[in-house]
């Protein structure tokens, strides 16, 4: 996946999710979730965001093509 995010609406939430393939750091990427150009209407004010996500590029600064080849490669 690319650029997926979430906001919890209740305190003390546990999040579990399934990966369909092994982690591929070469395919890791994202877009700044607070970028106005994306237009996400978060249900609550954003009170916490990781430094990593804060440093993600804005939509207009993403490369035109994104390499997903490592994500589709068979595991070693």
Secondary structure, 3 states (H helix, E strand, C coil): CCCCCCCCCCCCCCCCCCCCCCCCHHHCCCCCCCCCCCCCCCCCCCCCCCHHHHCCCCHHHCCCCCCCHHHHCCCC
